[in-house]
Amino acid sequence: MRPRADGRGALAVRDLGSANGTKLNGARVAIEELAPDDVVQ
């Protein structure tokens, strides 16, 4: 998983091909923008 910021100041999380995947609020994601109170696993 790698957090990243874009030019707008928004943060996103990106899965880097991990065996167990990256979950955002319980759902598997490849890349997704983060919002307040999101839970990343």
C-alpha positions, 0 to 999 in steps of 0.5 A, spaced: 500 500 500 502 506 498 499 513 500 499 519 495 497 526 494 495 529 488 495 536 486 489 538 489 491 536 496 487 530 496 490 523 499 489 516 495 491 509 497 493 504 492 495 497 492 501 495 490 499 488 488 499 485 495 497 478 496 491 480 501 490 486 497 488 493 500 481 494 503 478 501 504 472 501 509 471 493 508 472 493 500 478 491 496 480 497 492 486 498 487 486 505 488 481 510 491 481 517 494 480 517 501 475 521 505 475 523 512 473 517 517 475 512 512 478 505 514 484 502 511 486 495 512 
